[in-house]
Amino acid sequence: MQKTISWKNKIIYQIFPRSFYDSNNDGDGDINGITKKLDYIKSLGIDAIWICPIYDTNFEDAGYDVKDYKSVWKQFGTIEDFKKMINEAKKRNIDIIMDIVLNHVSNQHEWFLKAIESTNNKEHNYFIWRKKLSKEEKNAPSIFGGSAWEFVPSIKKYYFHLFSTSQIDLNWEHPDTIKAMKEVIDFWYKIGVRGFRLDAIKHISKDFPEGIKTSHSWGSKVVKNLQKFNKLAFKNKKNIFILGEASGITLKELLKYGKGKDKVSTNFYNFSWWWIGWSKKTGRNGYNPNWNYKNFVTKMKPFQENNEVTPELITNFLSNHDTSRAISRWGNENTFWNESAKSFAMMLFSLKGIPCIYYGEEIGMLNPIFNLRKDFRDVDAINAYKNMVDNKKIYSEYEMTKYHNINGRDNSRTPMQWNSLINAGFNKGIKTWIKIGDSFKKINVKNQLQNKNSILNFYKKIIKLRKNDKYKYILVDGTSKFNLLKNGLFEIIREYNGKKIVVYINLLNKIKNYQIPKNAKLLLSSWSDNKKSDNKLRSYESIMFYK
Ligand code: TEU
């Protein structure tokens, strides 16, 4: 029997399945590969795994272009493999969170094929069409670059796509759309899935004409449509976790859409830190070298200190499949690699909200080096080359390659580094679908299991701490204060019934003075010597106390 732990107490681990473990040595990670590594995941202390899409797909946008919601892409395995994985996960008290792509389908999805076969087919109405484009519509860009409208010569009409041309937006005004998505939820629920990440939900209602306002966020019917869907899909299902993905969600939006009469999801992915280090200048993957580390506090503080934000309402993270690796972007890749990775981990785990670890983060994986344009796989990067290098000639190919190396999404999509052998132990040596990270000889699971001061062992320790009966009430349910001190240190104070966890985070390569809290017990430090030094914190030295 599975023990029921309430979702607020859980720790989530996110997997990008094509890059986790390739069990049949064909170059692509697979579901059996995840099953094989469940003991490893369990040994970290994980309670739930969010798996990025595994459906049948052309993989043009990493599986977010779904061809069939009820089958598995052959590279990932079969439904039987999935069932086996769920059963094995259950034995270990691990839940599976399925990624549900609601906003769009692949251009190879049966509906779209029918829709463009004849305008008389009922499926034609499942999408958004124009016979002619207005001036505004002609200029409306899609999120991955280029126009948001694409012409289909056979029926002489344009369809709308907010993301790539192969991801066709569904018309959520059509009742069949909502019903079909409800059936998708039923299908996976029956197999044993208990968590659902709802992709890009703020975009599902579009108000036209919106012209050059690109993103169609929180349209006027978003609440009506999603509530209808939620009622159909989740009514009568118990202990379900719904993780809403609405990028850039503000505190006001979180409270509106996470609570009360406009509630559309029980939990939201917390995007507070999303834009730190980003600039849109070079497409979605631009980098702003002048990012300010103070933003970690200023952006997160309002979410942490608001008592209406309950611990089950938000999921916090450092990186995911849409970002570069956190330590490459914000931390220190060299001398203080170990300490900076631990400092970020300590910051994440000290917060109110459910922590989500992105695979490889627990060993401090870094961005790889992509030397050439052809090394990239992400549609977002490929389009940026086409639009900004080939067509508009804003950047040289060399410049674009540099930018994608800093912030491209492929940075976080390379194979998990299991050991220092061929292909980092991801498979037995067949060429992998994307390159292997350059750091695998040094940064890998095997090495870190053997080293008690490794980042991996630090993650284990901090997860244990969060689950320890003595501290869990404070770390999960306690109030949270997040302060930026004058000297640049961050102070996090969690409190429950007068008991406190006090944390000092140093994200700088500088020594900082601070006051050791009185009568406090040292719980954890990012420096392996664990020295409670004389009111000084060394570079990237972060420290946690209980009092
Ligand atoms: O991301 C959603 C997304 O990219 C948008 O919400 C966007 O960030 C926002 O409008 C600002 O530009 C999800 C997936 O995580 C991502 O991998 C997919 O590419 C995307 O949806 C399309 O399915």
Residues whose N, C-alpha, C, O or C-beta is under 5 A from the ligand:
A	BS01	TEU	D61 Y64 I143 F163 D199 A200 S215 S247 D322
